[in-house]
Structure formats: C-alpha cells, structure tokens
Amino acid sequence: MRLAGRIAKIKPSETLAITAKTNALRAQGRDVIGFGAGEPDFDTPDNIKQAAIKAIEAGFTKYTPVSGTDELKDAIAGKLKKDNGLEYKRSQIVVSCGAKHTLYNLAQALFEEGDEVIIPAPYWVSYPDIVVLAGATPVYVNTSQDQGFKMKPQQLAGAITNKTRAVIFNSPSNPTGAAYSPEELKGLVAVLLEKDILVITDDIYEKIFYADFPFANIASVEPKMKDKTIVVNGVSKTYAMTGWRIGYAAGPEEIVGAVNKIQSQNTSNPTSISQKAAWEAISGDQSKIPQMVAEFRKRRDFIVQALNDIDGIKCFSPEGAFYVFPDVSGLYGRSFQGKKIANSAELIDYLLDEANVAAVPGAAFGSDDHIRLSYATSLKNIEEGIRRIKNAAGKLV
C-alpha cells in the first residue's frame, strides 16, 4: 500500500509510545514504575467535573461554533488580561481540541515549503514534526545544561535567515523545566523587534512554576510584539484535564481566522461538554492549583537531589513544569554483562529491562546526553524508581 510521502518524514510521539509500552508491560504483570507520562497524576477538581455533568444533563451536547463558545472565549480573554496583561477580542481567540491541536492548526495556517521555524533544543517532541507536516523546515538552536537550557540572544540572531517565518518558545519547558525570566525575554525581544518574524509562545505550563521571578511571555514583556505573537495555552496541565482536550490560541485576528477556517475542515468545534468544563476551570475556584504546585515542588526537590547523588548523573533543577532532564552521559561507555551503553535509547532500554523503570530517551527531545523523567507521579513511586535507577547504574562497569 502506498502512503503519503509526508508520513516517512515524521516519527510517532516517543512520549506516548513509552507510556503505551509501560501500560502494556504492567498488563503483563511487570512491576514497572513509569516516569514517561506528561500528565498530572491529580484528579480533575470536582467543580470542573460537576460543570460537565450539568452540561450533559442540560442537553449541552450539540455542535458549538467552530472556534468555541463565546462564553469560553470571554473566560479566556479575562484570564489573559488578569494573568498576562494582554487584551484580546473574541475574534482573536480560537479554542481547539488541546494545545497540540492548536499548534498543529497554527502550523498549517502559517508555514509552507521554503519557510524555516526556529526551535530551541531540547524541545518538546512534537514541535519538529508539526513543522515538517506543514512543509517547513525546523531550525534547531542547541542549548546546554550549563546555560540553563535557555537560548541566548546571540544564538537566536545567528539562527535567523531570510527564510525564518517564526520562533517557537516553550516556557516553562518540556522536557527541561527551564523558564525564561522577563529580563531574559527582553534580550530575545531586542533581536526580534525589528524582524518580520512571528512568535508562537507555548505557555501550557504557565501555572506550574517555581522560579523566584514572575511568569512572562514575549507579548507580555514587550507590547510592540503582541501583534506578532500567538499565545498558546490550555487547561490540560494546570487543571489536570489532559483527557478533556481543550487548548486555545490568542493572537492577530487574521491568523486566528485562518486557524478557524482550518479547524472548520478538520475537527469542527471542540467538545461541547469539555468547553463547559473548561469555562468552570478558568472562571471558577483556583485553590487547587497552589496545592498541586506545592506537591510538584516537593517532588522536584527530592528527585533532583536524588539523581545528583547517583554517580554518572547530573541533574538541572527545573523552574517549572513537572519534568527533570538529567545529563546521563557519564554512564555512557559503561557496560552490563558485556553490553555497552552508548546513548540515551540504550540506557532507557537497560533501565526498563534491568530496573523496571520507564523513562524517555533524550534523543527524542534533541539531546542524546539526557533522559526525561516526569515527576507527575507519587513521591512513593519516585523514591522507589530512583532507588532502582541508582541500583541499575551501580551495576554498570
């Protein structure tokens, strides 16, 4: 059977593949501790679930406008004004089936063959493939643990060509947890301000934040960049609503209109019931968020110290999100039963086989010296998982 050529240019999501493999092994009776899933282990708050139940009972189960209900758009506009100091009209907001869907639609609306899109590395696994599926070319800017996994202004300037169409920012970052301070963003703005380049800022981890500086994005630190910036966010991470599939974009009316047009032909509206739940999430009681973040911070502090105590591993302390991205290259070149570990994929296989621990190879995120572990699991699981990793690392010679 002949498939479209674009299929050969992309790869399946490594994070979803690891999660599926973990679940399959557990179904076979393996006691696997999974550090792969990028979703909060907390339940969706009750007030949000009740809003969905009421929507069903009230018969709110039909089509809505393609770009989302006015009610939800107004809630999103209120959130963006309150939290980010950014004002948008309804016509500048589009609601989609998760932030990933939002990003995909944006790429389809904005990018085509001949365009280049700058992506700081390490990067979320889907950014490159979303760009490739639109016919454009990802241009990677490599950052290191020593620089806090953050792109410097001179690096950004060096990556820009006459083909550059956009830059994708993710702060706090998946996989590193690095977050840009307002001052760091201003340094990048100085490079972008006079350029005809769009910015897509993926703010999905905005509320899961531990840094001693305030959250900011490109549009919020420089008003002149607002008309060239598309803000992407959603309810998945902040409200433990990954399965509800609601994300959104806010930006220039022409771009949002184009996304709306594409969405009208690929999904129509996001789920009506989920939109009611998302409205409650954004407009209702926010008290569960700091409780969740405090728990994530406790887990972060433990896992960072525990990983740094393992010979051959160096771990950066994240400023947000719920991932660590330790440098494990100190274990490369070591062997177990005559089999040498040479890269992140081989280390991940070894940890799964020998320690019953599942994580994601750093190569999937553009950095083969690292692996990603999600600490969106219980502290008990984290403690046991790190104990297993330490024992497995100690067997390598």
C-alpha positions in Angstrom: 0.0 0.0 0.0 1.3 3.5 -0.9 1.2 6.1 1.9 1.7 9.8 1.5 5.3 10.9 1.5 4.9 13.1 4.5 4.4 10.0 6.7 8.0 9.0 6.1 9.2 12.4 7.2 7.8 12.2 10.7 8.0 9.8 13.7 5.5 8.7 16.3 5.4 10.6 19.6 8.1 9.0 21.7 6.4 10.1 25.0 3.1 8.5 24.0 4.9 5.3 22.8 6.8 5.0 26.1 3.5 5.4 28.1 1.8 2.8 25.9 4.7 0.3 26.4 4.6 0.9 30.1 0.9 0.2 30.3 1.3 -2.9 28.2 4.1 -4.3 30.4 2.0 -3.6 33.5 -0.9 -5.5 31.9 1.5 -8.5 31.5 2.3 -8.4 35.3 5.5 -6.4 35.2 6.0 -4.0 38.2 7.1 -1.0 36.1 7.5 2.4 37.5 6.6 4.9 34.8 8.4 8.3 34.5 7.1 8.8 31.0 3.7 10.3 31.1 3.4 14.0 30.8 0.2 14.5 32.7 -0.6 15.4 36.3 -1.5 12.4 38.5 -4.1 14.5 40.3 -7.7 14.1 39.6 -9.7 16.9 37.8 -11.2 19.1 40.5 -14.8 18.3 41.5 -16.2 21.7 40.5 -15.0 21.1 36.9 -16.4 17.6 36.7 -19.7 18.8 38.1 -19.9 21.5 35.4 -19.5 18.8 32.7 -22.2 16.7 34.4 -24.6 19.6 34.4 -23.8 20.3 30.8 -24.8 16.8 29.9 -27.9 16.9 32.0 -28.9 20.2 30.4 -28.5 18.8 26.9 -25.5 20.8 26.0 -24.3 18.1 23.7 -24.7 19.6 20.2 -22.3 21.5 17.9 -21.0 24.8 19.1 -19.3 27.5 16.9 -16.2 26.1 15.3 -13.8 28.3 17.3 -15.5 27.8 20.6 -18.4 29.3 22.6 -18.4 33.0 23.3 -18.7 32.1 27.0 -15.4 30.2 27.0 -13.7 32.8 24.8 -14.7 35.5 27.2 -13.3 33.5 30.1 -10.0 33.0 28.2 -9.9 36.7 27.4 -10.4 37.5 31.1 -7.7 35.1 32.1 -5.2 36.6 29.6 -5.9 40.1 30.8 -5.7 39.3 34.5 -2.7 37.0 34.4 -0.7 38.3 31.5 -1.8 41.9 31.0 -2.9 41.1 27.4 -6.2 42.2 25.9 -8.0 40.2 23.2 -11.4 40.3 21.5 -13.4 37.2 20.8 -12.3 37.3 17.2 -8.7 37.0 18.3 -9.3 33.7 20.3 -9.8 30.2 18.9 -10.5 27.1 21.1 -9.2 23.8 19.8 -9.0 20.1 20.9 -6.0 20.6 23.1 -2.9 22.7 22.8 -1.3 20.2 20.5 -4.2 20.6 18.1 -3.9 24.4 18.4 -0.2 24.2 17.5 -0.9 21.9 14.5 -3.6 24.2 13.2 -1.3 27.2 13.6 1.5 25.5 11.6 -1.0 24.6 8.8 -2.2 28.2 8.7 1.3 29.8 8.8 4.0 27.6 7.4 4.8 26.2 4.0 7.6 24.9 1.9 10.6 27.2 2.0 9.8 28.5 5.5 12.2 28.0 8.4 10.9 27.8 12.0 13.4 28.2 14.9 13.0 25.7 17.7 15.3 25.9 20.8 16.6 22.5 21.8 15.9 20.5 23.9 12.4 20.7 22.5 9.0 19.1 23.0 8.9 16.0 20.8 6.0 17.2 18.6 7.3 20.7 17.5 9.6 19.4 14.7 7.1 17.0 13.3 4.3 19.6 13.4 6.5 22.0 11.4 7.5 19.2 8.9 3.9 18.3 8.3 3.3 21.8 7.2 6.1 21.5 4.7 8.5 23.9 6.5 12.0 23.2 7.9 12.8 23.1 11.7 16.0 25.0 12.6 17.4 24.0 15.9 19.2 26.2 18.4 21.0 24.0 20.8 21.1 25.0 24.5 23.1 23.3 27.3 22.5 22.5 30.9 25.3 24.9 31.8 23.3 27.8 30.3 20.1 26.7 32.0 18.7 25.2 28.8 17.8 28.7 27.6 18.5 30.3 24.2 20.7 33.3 24.3 20.1 36.4 22.1 23.2 35.9 20.1 22.2 32.3 19.3 18.7 33.5 18.2 20.3 36.1 16.0 22.6 33.6 14.5 19.8 31.3 13.5 17.7 33.9 11.7 17.8 33.9 7.9 15.7 35.4 5.2 13.6 32.2 5.3 12.7 32.5 9.0 9.0 32.6 9.5 8.6 32.0 13.2 10.2 31.1 16.5 8.6 28.6 19.0 9.1 29.3 22.7 8.1 26.9 25.5 8.5 28.3 29.0 8.4 26.5 31.4 9.8 23.9 29.1 9.0 20.3 28.3 11.4 18.5 28.7 13.8 20.6 30.8 11.6 22.7 33.1 13.6 25.8 32.3 11.7 29.1 32.4 12.7 32.4 30.9 12.7 35.4 33.2 11.2 38.7 32.0 14.8 40.1 31.6 15.9 37.1 29.5 12.8 37.5 27.3 13.6 41.2 26.8 17.0 40.2 25.5 15.4 38.0 22.9 12.9 40.7 22.0 15.7 43.0 21.2 16.7 40.6 18.4 13.1 40.1 17.2 11.6 43.5 17.4 12.6 44.8 14.0 12.2 41.5 12.3 9.3 40.2 10.3 9.1 37.0 12.3 6.2 35.5 14.2 6.5 34.2 17.8 4.5 31.2 19.0 4.7 31.1 22.8 3.5 27.7 24.2 2.5 28.6 27.8 0.9 25.3 28.7 3.0 25.0 32.0 2.4 28.7 33.0 0.9 27.9 36.4 3.3 25.0 37.3 6.0 27.5 38.2 8.7 27.5 40.9 11.1 30.3 39.9 11.7 33.4 42.0 10.8 35.6 39.1 7.3 36.1 37.7 6.0 34.2 34.7 6.1 36.2 31.4 6.0 35.6 27.7 7.2 37.6 24.7 4.0 39.6 24.3 3.7 40.5 28.0 7.2 41.9 28.3 7.0 44.0 25.1 3.7 45.4 23.9 5.1 46.0 20.4 5.5 42.3 20.0 1.8 41.5 20.7 0.7 41.8 17.0 3.5 39.3 16.0 2.9 36.8 18.9 0.4 33.9 19.2 -0.2 32.8 22.7 -1.0 29.1 23.1 -2.3 27.6 26.3 -4.9 25.2 27.6 -6.4 23.5 30.6 -4.7 20.1 30.4 -1.8 20.7 32.8 -3.0 23.4 35.2 -6.3 21.7 36.0 -5.3 18.0 35.5 -7.6 17.9 32.4 -5.4 16.1 29.9 -8.2 13.9 28.5 -10.7 16.7 28.2 -8.8 18.1 25.2 -9.2 21.9 25.4 -6.5 24.3 24.2 -6.6 27.7 22.7 -4.7 30.4 20.8 -4.9 34.2 21.1 -3.3 36.4 18.6 -3.8 38.6 15.5 -7.3 38.4 14.1 -6.1 37.3 10.6 -4.1 34.4 12.0 -6.9 33.3 14.3 -9.4 33.5 11.4 -7.1 31.3 9.3 -6.9 28.7 12.2 -10.7 28.8 12.5 -11.0 28.1 8.8 -8.7 25.1 9.0 -10.5 23.8 12.1 -13.8 24.0 10.3 -12.5 21.4 7.9 -10.6 19.1 10.3 -12.5 18.8 13.6 -15.2 21.4 13.6 -15.8 22.5 17.2 -14.0 21.2 20.3 -16.2 19.0 22.5 -19.2 21.0 23.8 -19.1 19.3 27.3 -15.4 19.9 27.6 -15.9 23.6 26.8 -18.3 23.9 29.7 -15.8 22.2 32.0 -13.0 24.5 30.7 -15.1 27.5 31.4 -15.5 26.4 35.0 -11.8 25.6 35.3 -10.7 29.1 34.1 -13.5 31.1 35.8 -14.1 29.0 39.0 -12.3 28.2 42.2 -8.5 28.2 41.6 -7.5 27.0 45.1 -6.4 23.5 43.9 -3.6 25.0 41.7 -1.2 26.1 44.5 -1.8 22.8 46.3 -0.8 20.9 43.2 2.2 23.1 42.6 3.4 22.7 46.2 3.3 19.0 45.8 5.2 19.1 42.5 7.8 21.4 44.1 8.3 18.8 46.9 8.7 16.0 44.3 11.1 18.2 42.2 13.3 18.9 45.2 13.6 15.2 46.1 14.2 13.9 42.6 16.8 16.5 41.7 18.8 15.8 44.8 18.4 12.0 44.5 19.5 12.0 40.8 22.5 14.2 41.6 23.6 11.6 44.2 24.0 8.9 41.6 27.4 8.6 40.1 27.4 9.5 36.4 24.3 11.7 36.5 24.0 15.5 36.7 20.5 17.0 37.1 19.4 20.6 36.5 16.8 21.9 38.9 13.7 22.9 36.9 12.0 26.2 37.3 8.6 24.9 36.2 6.6 22.0 34.7 7.0 18.5 36.1 10.0 17.0 34.4 13.6 16.6 35.1 16.1 16.2 32.2 19.3 14.8 33.8 22.6 14.5 31.9 23.3 10.8 31.9 26.3 10.8 29.6 28.5 9.9 32.5 27.0 6.4 32.3 27.8 6.1 28.6 30.7 3.7 27.8 29.9 1.6 30.8 28.7 -2.0 30.3 26.3 -4.6 31.8 27.0 -8.2 31.2 29.3 -7.3 28.3 26.8 -4.9 26.6 27.9 -1.3 26.4 25.6 1.6 26.9 26.3 4.2 24.1 23.3 6.5 24.0 20.0 7.5 25.7 17.9 4.9 23.9 20.2 2.1 25.0 20.1 3.4 28.6 16.3 3.6 28.6 16.2 0.0 27.4 18.6 -1.1 30.1 16.6 0.7 32.8 13.4 -0.9 31.6 14.9 -4.4 31.4 17.1 -4.4 34.5 15.2 -2.0 36.8 11.6 -2.0 35.6 11.8 1.8 35.2 10.4 3.6 32.2 11.6 7.0 31.1 12.0 8.8 27.7 15.3 9.0 25.8 16.7 12.5 25.4 17.3 11.9 21.7 13.6 12.3 21.2 13.9 15.9 22.5 17.1 16.7 20.6 19.7 16.0 23.3 21.1 12.4 23.4 23.1 13.1 26.5 19.9 13.3 28.6 16.8 11.4 29.5 13.5 12.8 30.6 11.7 11.7 33.8 8.2 13.0 34.7 7.7 13.5 38.4 3.9 13.7 37.9 3.6 10.6 40.0 3.5 9.9 43.7 6.5 10.6 45.9 6.4 6.9 46.9 6.8 5.9 43.2 9.6 8.5 42.7 11.5 7.2 45.7 11.3 3.6 44.6 12.0 4.5 41.0 15.2 6.5 41.8 16.3 3.6 44.1 16.0 1.3 41.2 17.9 3.6 38.8 20.7 4.0 41.4 21.0 0.2 41.8 21.0 -0.3 38.0 23.6 2.5 37.5 25.7 0.8 40.1 25.8 -2.4 38.1 27.4 -0.7 35.1 31.1 -1.1 34.9 
